[in-house]
Amino acid sequence: MPALLTDTPTLTGDLVRLRPVTADDAVQLHALMRDPEVGRLTGSVHDDAQTAAVPWTVAQLQEIYARWADDNDRVVWAVVDLGTGHVAGEAVLLDHDPDNASIGFRIWLGGARDRGLGTEATRIAVGHAFDTLGLHRVELEVYAFNPRARRVYEKVGFVLEGTKREALRYADGWVDAHVMAILAHEWRPRPDSGSPARATTPPPPGR
């Protein structure tokens, strides 16, 4: 039977480790959110003047992550860069729709680009959705001004399904959001995917 979404395993690849977020991680995540690219590319801010601001305090982030840990519609990981041992961002499976065996995905990394960390973290999370949770569909949205992320998703196997036109207001203009998804029968190991993720915590109990 599929695992409960309240179980957050620790999964280790060649470049990154996905593990449950701890209260101590909130300090580092808060600092990473000051990366101007994080706010802009995730749609968390609406003009360049806001990109260095973080809308939450460390204490508020701790409360948010503690609440998410108890939710049954998401799995939230801290993404740890194995090269440095530091938290580099977060990866989340969210908005679980059990009737349709589908789930959403999002990821952000701060200051750790062009090293393959996001690609591996995405593969690990998607593999968990299909291979462990037994889901049929994983979907996401990526803004048109983030072609780097779109290339990562395409490398993992996501397919463009449509465009939400002018979905984000930014500065004096509008930005499209591309809807992408991957289905269980499309999920295949890639030749450049490296070693499969290794679970370093006991398997979660069945439903």
Secondary structure by P-SEA (a helix, b strand, c coil): ccccccbbbbbbcccbbbbcccccaaaaaaaaacaaaaaaaacccccccccccccccaaaaaaaaaaaaacccbbbbbbbccccccccccccccccccccccbbbbbbbccccccaaaaaaaaaaaaaacccccccccccccccccaaaaaaaaaabbbbccccccccccccbbbbbbbbbcccccccccccccccccccccccccc
